[in-house]
Amino acid sequence: MRKSWLAATILAACAATTSLPAAAQNTLKMAYALSTSSHYGAGADALAKSIEASTGGKYKVQQFANSALGGEREVIEGLQIGTIDLAIVSTGATLNFVPETGVFDIPFLLRDLPHARNVLDSKIGQDMLAKFPSRGIIALAWGEQGFRHLTNNVRPVKTPADAKGLKIRTTENPIHITAFRQIGILPTPMAWPEVATALQQGTIDGQENPLSVITSAKLSQMQKYLSLTGHVYGPALVLMSANVYDGLSAADKANFDKAGKESALAMRAYVDNIEKTGVEQLKKEGMQVSEVDRAAFAAAVEPAYPEYYKKFDKKLIDSIRDTK
């Protein structure tokens, strides 16, 4: 009797031990560069709530905000090898893996938020998402950051001439860098986690980002002047490791597809709100805000377009511009 009881106890212990890894796999790591109170945080929360609800708690999402798992390039590499399960990233990082995504970073190509969203929701944007699986990544949806604006600590910027000579942090994105050089800005590529220190030490004069980032990253504490240049639309991408996605049941794949779309909608809602309230918030926090001659900035970067036509199919660029 004692022997059989002992054997049963050992078998139960072994079963408990072997079940632990399976349970642990149901907690998925999700990485992003900004704070939990940002548009990325809103997107991550929406995804986490959606997938937990649709799978009855089978999958939970553990969020790693503020670049806790590395810069965006490292995060994408983590998705490829399966050390990270989910992420929200900018196209500044994805163009190193799916170069076509860089087309949306061409300055003044996308007119406004409705135009940008129509393009991403159209066949143009959806065909681009379909290019990710060949790189070991599943693109669940297009998220959003909004239109990028310029901040600096030197002077108000209203015209391209005002911007000349400013040392501005950019993403490691050759499309942006080409445009800034045309204006006369000195672009300084830098990973996001390094930016606050560089601003505080004065090694750069400023940076450029959407209002969603400028507000959530509290850049008003580090920058005096905001110029509403709206020079580039900033998409985001909700990504998943193919290692995880490919092992899911058809039903759970559909649940993650749905969660990705809900994440994107949450980001768009955040951007819509911050576009209405962000400028006044930054003024109250002490920033001096300038409207700019946007047409003059667009004209200043026009000479860069032949370079963009070399990188991207002119028909693709024209089809984006022509989307209603």
QUILIN-V407908 format. One record per run of one state. SS is the DSSP state (h for helix, s for strand, l for the rest). FROM is the first residue (numbers start at 1). TO is the last residue. Records with the same first field share a line. If there is no record, write none. Layout:
# QUILIN-V407908
SS->FROM-TO, FROM-TO
This chain:
# QUILIN-V407908
l->1-1, 26-26, 32-38, 55-59, 65-71, 82-85, 95-98, 106-112, 122-122, 130-132, 136-136, 153-159, 164-166, 171-173, 184-185, 190-191, 202-205, 217-218, 222-224, 246-249, 285-287, 291-293, 312-313, 323-324
h->2-25, 39-54, 72-81, 91-94, 99-105, 113-121, 123-129, 133-135, 160-163, 174-183, 192-201, 211-216, 219-221, 242-245, 250-284, 294-311, 314-322
s->27-31, 60-64, 86-90, 137-152, 167-170, 186-189, 206-210, 225-241, 288-290
